Amino acid sequence: MNNKQQKTEWRGLEIELAALEQLVQETVEIPNSWLPKEYQHGVDGGRTVSDLNSKLDRKFGVSKHKKNKAIKAENVERYAKQMEENAEIEYDLNRDENQLFKNESALVQAWIDTRVIDAEDLENEV
């Protein structure tokens, strides 16, 4: 296996792990009894980890825009360093893998809905 194939394989693994992490955060619910009063959910019996992360981000002033801006700044820094070293850029560094997964899933679902592809074809591929 050459270096490029290995990077592609790792990228696929990173996407799957990011999707799993997002799924776990949206699934695991922390009971209100375990949470401080300010984090408790008045309607349901608790909050998901994803809800808690969003609440903490808002509390500390970390918006989605700020996160994306930081990712872009890191990417620009990495790209500049890569150009200095190799005169080549690898564009798959430090993406928002959760958003990428959601976008890819939405695209595939749109293809299925508009009959561009068959869902059965995808099941046969796996």
N, C-alpha and C positions, 0 to 999 in steps of 0.2 A: 504494500500500500504506500503510495507516495504522499508527500506532505500535504498537497492540496486535497486529496481524498480524505486524509485524516482530519483536516480542518473542517471539511464538509460534514463528516460524520459527527464530529464534536458539536458543530453548530446545530445539527438535527437533535442531538441529545439535549443541548441547552434549551432549545425550543420546547421540547417535551417536558423538561423539568420545570420551565417557567409556567407552562400550562398546568402542570400538576400542582405547583405552588399556588397558582391563582384558584384552582378548584378547591384545594384544601382550605384556603382562606375564606372562600365563599360558603363552604360547607360546615366548618367547625364553628359551633356556637358556644360562647362563654355564658354560663348562667348569670343572671343579675346578682345573685347572692355572692358571687365571686368578685363582682366589680364595685368600684367606688360609686357612690350615689350619682355623681356627675356623668358617669358613663353608662348607667343603667338605661334600658329601653323600657319605657312606660307601658307599651302595648304588648309586646311579646315577652317571653320568659328570659330573653338574653339578647346578646349581639353577636354577629359573626366577627371573625377576626378581620375580615375585609372592612366591615363597618367601623370597627375600632381603629384600624389603621387610617381610614379616611378622617375620622373624628380627630385623631391625634395630628394628622397633617394640617387640618384646618386650625387646630389650637395653636400650633407652632408656626403658622403662616407659610406652610409649604404647599403651594398650589401646583396643580398639574403643569401649568405654564412654567413655573420655576424649575420643576423637575426636568421638563423637556429642554429648557434653556441650558441647564447644567449638563445634560447628556450631549447636547450639540457642542458645547464648549469643550468637553472632554474629547469628542470625536475630532474636532478641528485640531486640537493639540496632538492627538495620535496621528492624524493624517499628515500633519506637518513633519512630525518625527519620522514617519515612514518614508516620506518623500526625500528627506535628508539622507536616510540610511540606504534605501533601495531604489528610489525613483519609481516606486510602485505603491499603490494604495489598496488595502483590503477594506472594503466598505461594510463588512458585516460585524464590526466591532461595536460593542456597547449599545445595542438597540434596546428599545423597550419591547422585550420579547412577548410580554403579555398582550400588548396592543397589536403587535405583529400577528400573533396567533388569532386574536379576535378578528382582525381584518381578513386574514386568510380564510378563516371559518365562514365569515359573512360572504366572501366572494364565492366560495364553493357552494354555500346554501343558495345564493342567487342563481348560480349556474343550474342547480338542481331545480329550483322553482321555475326557471324559464326554459327548462328542458334542453339546455345545452349539453348536459351530461345526465346520466341516470345514476341514482343513488346505488342501485344494484352493482353498477360498474365499479364504484368505489369499494364496496364490500368485497368484491372479488379480488381487488388489488391488494388488500391487506392480508 
